[in-house]
């Protein structure tokens, strides 16, 4: 068995429309699914990515309306790194972000800035395999984001040996605190940094979990392998667009392993992803109630209200 790189990363926000405006307009990603949290259906779950919502491109958010800002600490992801094609792409993005009032600064080979909730982001010219681009009229394809290059997490012991990552999950060690998950088509970097003294606080602008991609036929095998190694891993959970298992790695980060399929076009036309509220099968009886509870959102492509 081998992980196929990254599947998605999930964050928390207190303002869903603000996240839609930033990621689907400013950064040019596609809103590929408008749904709700399986466990708390009164909260949105929004997915952004390339045109098809391909694993490796997907950033998702739970909206807990009015959530207070959080603060990353030990056992939490503190920065997401998004790939762009070339160093010249950074010039394009520096200019675009400046015109949108986003403070960005060069840091070595990358461009760093924060989203509206304070989540730290970095654009980095890097070839991570198959390019996963979205289409946006104001973002030339030669500069468009090509997927998630990596994530950085805080750890109390970032340079300690990590048999869970290397021997259990099959990551390649790439130096102290640095690891790479290599799939057949793409790879992703996982980096551990020294934790700050302050304790982490979950909230808006923090990462809830990070999900690695698995072939569908290997998924149960991953669950069995983790359980045999003593991990407290969940049963396989049907998330409609993929199956998922969850566990915490030894430093405290919540990991998910998600299947590559069946994908986001299973319950709506691929040409119109995200334009209607799609509910998990178990929550379909709540549609009328949720339609009244959820804040209406404007779709970034149609400029119309997302239909509930």
C-alpha positions as CSV (number, residue, x, y, z in Angstrom):
1,X,0.0,0.0,0.0
2,X,1.1,3.5,-0.7
3,X,-0.5,6.9,0.0
4,X,-1.1,9.0,-3.1
5,X,0.1,12.3,-1.5
6,X,-2.4,14.8,-0.1
7,X,-6.2,14.7,-0.4
8,X,-7.3,17.9,1.4
9,X,-6.8,20.2,4.3
10,X,-9.7,21.4,6.4
11,X,-9.9,24.7,8.3
12,X,-12.3,26.6,10.6
13,X,-13.8,30.0,9.7
14,X,-16.4,32.3,11.3
15,X,-17.5,33.8,8.0
16,X,-18.2,31.6,5.0
17,X,-18.8,34.3,2.5
18,X,-15.5,36.0,3.3
19,X,-13.7,32.7,2.7
20,X,-15.6,32.2,-0.6
21,X,-14.6,35.7,-1.8
22,X,-10.9,35.2,-0.9
23,X,-10.2,31.7,-2.1
24,X,-12.5,31.6,-5.1
25,X,-11.9,35.1,-6.3
26,X,-8.6,36.5,-5.0
27,X,-6.8,33.2,-5.2
28,X,-8.7,31.9,-8.2
29,X,-9.7,28.5,-6.9
30,X,-13.0,26.8,-7.8
31,X,-15.8,26.4,-5.2
32,X,-16.4,22.7,-6.0
33,X,-18.9,21.7,-3.2
34,X,-21.3,23.5,-1.0
35,X,-22.4,21.2,1.7
36,X,-22.6,20.9,5.5
37,X,-20.6,19.3,8.3
38,X,-21.6,15.7,8.7
39,X,-21.4,15.9,12.5
40,X,-22.8,19.4,12.9
41,X,-25.1,20.0,9.9
42,X,-25.9,23.5,11.0
43,X,-22.4,24.4,9.9
44,X,-21.3,24.8,6.3
45,X,-18.6,22.6,4.8
46,X,-17.1,24.3,1.7
47,X,-14.6,22.7,-0.6
48,X,-12.3,24.6,-3.0
49,X,-9.8,23.2,-5.5
50,X,-9.1,22.8,-9.2
51,X,-11.8,22.5,-11.9
52,X,-12.6,18.9,-11.0
53,X,-12.0,19.1,-7.2
54,X,-9.0,16.7,-7.6
55,X,-7.4,15.3,-4.5
56,X,-4.2,17.3,-3.9
57,X,-5.9,20.6,-4.7
58,X,-8.6,20.7,-2.1
59,X,-8.9,23.2,0.7
60,X,-12.1,23.0,2.8
61,X,-13.7,25.0,5.6
62,X,-16.2,24.4,8.4
63,X,-18.1,27.6,9.2
64,X,-19.0,28.2,12.8
65,X,-20.6,31.6,12.4
66,X,-18.9,34.2,14.5
67,X,-16.1,31.9,15.7
68,X,-13.3,33.7,17.5
69,X,-9.8,33.8,16.0
70,X,-7.7,30.8,17.0
71,X,-3.9,30.4,17.4
72,X,-1.8,27.5,16.2
73,X,0.4,25.8,18.8
74,X,2.1,22.4,19.3
75,X,0.2,19.6,17.4
76,X,-1.4,22.0,15.0
77,X,-0.7,23.0,11.4
78,X,0.4,26.6,11.1
79,X,1.1,27.2,7.4
80,X,-0.1,25.9,4.1
81,X,2.1,26.1,1.1
82,X,0.5,26.3,-2.3
83,X,2.4,25.6,-5.5
84,X,2.7,28.0,-8.5
85,X,4.5,27.3,-11.8
86,X,7.5,29.7,-11.8
87,X,9.3,32.4,-9.9
88,X,7.7,34.9,-12.3
89,X,4.3,33.8,-10.9
90,X,5.3,35.3,-7.6
91,X,5.5,38.7,-9.3
92,X,2.0,38.3,-10.6
93,X,0.7,37.2,-7.2
94,X,2.5,40.0,-5.3
95,X,0.8,42.5,-7.6
96,X,-2.6,40.9,-7.5
97,X,-2.6,40.5,-3.7
98,X,-1.5,44.2,-3.3
99,X,-4.4,45.4,-5.4
100,X,-6.8,43.4,-3.2
101,X,-5.3,44.9,0.0
102,X,-3.5,41.8,1.1
103,X,-0.1,42.4,2.7
104,X,2.4,39.9,1.2
105,X,6.1,39.7,1.6
106,X,8.9,37.7,-0.1
107,X,10.5,35.1,2.1
108,X,13.4,33.3,0.4
109,X,11.9,31.6,-2.7
110,X,8.3,32.1,-1.6
111,X,5.6,34.7,-1.1
112,X,4.0,34.8,2.3
113,X,0.7,36.3,3.4
114,X,-2.4,35.5,5.5
115,X,-6.0,34.9,4.6
116,X,-8.9,36.9,6.1
117,X,-9.0,34.7,9.2
118,X,-5.2,35.0,9.8
119,X,-4.2,31.5,8.4
120,X,-0.7,31.7,7.2
121,X,-0.2,30.9,3.5
122,X,2.8,30.7,1.2
123,X,3.1,30.5,-2.6
124,X,6.2,28.6,-3.7
125,X,7.4,27.8,-7.3
126,X,7.6,24.1,-7.2
127,X,6.9,21.1,-9.5
128,X,4.9,18.7,-7.4
129,X,3.6,16.6,-10.3
130,X,0.4,16.9,-12.2
131,X,-0.8,20.5,-12.2
132,X,-4.2,20.9,-10.7
133,X,-5.4,24.4,-11.9
134,X,-8.7,26.2,-11.6
135,X,-9.9,28.7,-14.1
136,X,-10.4,32.4,-13.3
137,X,-10.8,35.2,-15.8
138,X,-8.3,37.4,-14.0
139,X,-5.6,34.7,-13.3
140,X,-3.6,33.6,-16.3
141,X,-3.1,29.9,-16.4
142,X,0.7,30.3,-16.5
143,X,0.5,31.7,-13.0
144,X,-2.5,29.8,-11.5
145,X,-2.1,27.8,-8.3
146,X,-1.3,24.2,-9.2
147,X,-2.2,22.4,-6.0
148,X,-1.0,22.1,-2.4
149,X,2.8,21.9,-2.1
150,X,2.9,21.1,1.6
151,X,1.9,22.0,5.1
152,X,4.0,23.0,8.2
153,X,3.0,22.0,11.7
154,X,4.3,23.0,15.2
155,X,5.8,20.2,17.3
156,X,7.6,20.1,20.7
157,X,10.2,17.7,19.2
158,X,10.2,18.5,15.5
159,X,13.5,16.7,14.8
160,X,12.8,13.4,16.7
161,X,12.6,10.2,14.8
162,X,9.0,9.6,13.5
163,X,8.3,5.9,12.7
164,X,4.6,6.6,12.3
165,X,5.4,8.8,9.2
166,X,8.2,6.8,7.8
167,X,7.6,3.2,8.6
168,X,3.9,3.1,9.1
169,X,2.6,5.6,6.5
170,X,5.6,5.4,4.1
171,X,6.7,9.0,4.0
172,X,10.3,9.7,2.9
173,X,12.5,11.5,5.3
174,X,13.9,14.7,3.7
175,X,16.0,16.1,6.5
176,X,15.4,16.9,10.2
177,X,11.7,17.5,10.6
178,X,11.0,17.3,6.9
179,X,9.1,14.5,5.1
180,X,7.6,13.8,1.7
181,X,4.6,11.7,0.8
182,X,5.1,10.5,-2.8
183,X,2.2,9.3,-4.9
184,X,2.1,8.0,-8.4
185,X,1.2,11.4,-9.9
186,X,2.0,14.0,-7.2
187,X,3.9,14.5,-4.0
188,X,3.5,16.7,-1.0
189,X,5.8,18.0,1.7
190,X,5.2,17.8,5.5
191,X,7.4,19.9,7.7
192,X,7.6,20.1,11.5
193,X,8.7,23.4,13.1
194,X,9.6,24.2,16.8
195,X,6.4,25.0,18.7
196,X,5.9,28.4,20.2
197,X,5.6,28.7,24.0
198,X,2.0,29.7,23.8
199,X,-0.6,27.0,23.9
200,X,-2.6,26.5,20.7
201,X,-6.2,27.7,20.6
202,X,-8.7,26.2,18.1
203,X,-10.8,28.8,16.3
204,X,-11.1,30.8,13.1
205,X,-7.9,30.7,11.0
206,X,-6.7,27.3,12.4
207,X,-6.5,23.9,10.7
208,X,-8.9,21.3,11.9
209,X,-7.2,18.3,10.2
210,X,-5.1,17.2,7.2
211,X,-6.1,14.3,4.9
212,X,-3.8,12.0,2.9
213,X,-5.0,10.3,-0.2
214,X,-5.5,6.5,-0.5
215,X,-6.5,4.3,-3.4
216,X,-10.1,3.1,-2.7
217,X,-9.1,-0.6,-2.6
218,X,-6.4,0.1,0.0
219,X,-8.5,2.0,2.5
220,X,-9.5,-0.8,4.8
221,X,-5.9,-2.0,4.7
222,X,-4.8,1.3,6.1
223,X,-7.3,1.1,8.9
224,X,-6.1,-2.4,9.8
225,X,-2.5,-1.4,9.7
226,X,-3.0,1.6,11.9
227,X,-5.1,-0.4,14.4
228,X,-2.5,-3.1,14.5
229,X,0.1,-0.5,15.4
230,X,-1.9,0.7,18.3
231,X,-3.4,3.9,16.8
232,X,-6.9,4.9,17.9
233,X,-8.3,4.9,14.4
234,X,-12.0,5.3,13.6
235,X,-14.0,2.9,11.5
236,X,-14.3,3.7,7.8
237,X,-16.8,6.6,7.5
238,X,-18.8,7.3,4.3
239,X,-18.4,11.0,3.5
240,X,-20.4,10.7,0.2
241,X,-17.5,12.0,-2.0
242,X,-14.9,9.8,-0.3
243,X,-14.5,7.4,2.5
244,X,-12.5,8.5,5.5
245,X,-10.7,7.2,8.6
246,X,-9.2,9.5,11.3
247,X,-6.5,9.2,14.0
248,X,-4.0,11.5,15.8
249,X,-0.4,11.1,14.9
250,X,1.9,11.1,18.0
251,X,2.6,14.8,18.0
252,X,-1.2,15.5,18.2
253,X,-2.1,16.5,14.6
254,X,-5.4,15.1,13.5
255,X,-4.8,13.0,10.4
256,X,-7.3,11.6,8.0
257,X,-6.9,9.1,5.2
258,X,-9.4,9.7,2.4
259,X,-10.1,7.7,-0.7
260,X,-9.5,9.2,-4.1
261,X,-13.1,8.4,-5.2
262,X,-15.9,8.7,-6.0
263,X,-15.4,12.5,-6.2
264,X,-17.5,15.6,-6.2
265,X,-19.5,15.1,-9.4
266,X,-21.5,12.2,-8.0
267,X,-24.5,14.3,-7.1
268,X,-24.4,17.3,-9.4
269,X,-23.3,18.3,-12.9
270,X,-19.5,18.8,-13.1
271,X,-20.1,22.0,-15.0
272,X,-22.1,23.4,-12.0
273,X,-20.2,22.3,-9.0
274,X,-20.9,24.2,-5.8
275,X,-23.9,26.1,-7.2
276,X,-26.5,24.3,-5.0
277,X,-26.5,23.2,-1.4
278,X,-25.8,19.4,-1.4
279,X,-26.6,17.6,1.8
280,X,-25.3,14.3,3.1
281,X,-27.9,11.6,2.6
282,X,-28.4,11.3,6.3
283,X,-29.2,15.0,6.6
284,X,-31.5,15.4,3.6
285,X,-34.6,15.4,5.8
286,X,-33.2,18.6,7.4
287,X,-33.1,20.6,4.2
288,X,-35.9,23.0,5.0
289,X,-34.6,23.6,8.5
290,X,-31.0,24.1,7.3
291,X,-32.1,26.4,4.6
292,X,-33.4,28.7,7.3
293,X,-30.3,28.4,9.5
294,X,-27.5,28.7,7.1
295,X,-26.3,32.1,6.0
296,X,-27.1,32.7,2.3
297,X,-24.0,32.6,0.1
298,X,-23.3,34.2,-3.2
299,X,-21.6,31.9,-5.7
300,X,-18.4,33.4,-7.1
301,X,-19.0,32.3,-10.7
302,X,-22.7,32.9,-11.2
303,X,-22.9,35.9,-8.8
304,X,-26.2,34.4,-7.7
305,X,-27.3,33.0,-4.3
306,X,-26.4,29.4,-3.9
307,X,-29.6,27.5,-4.1
308,X,-30.7,25.7,-0.9
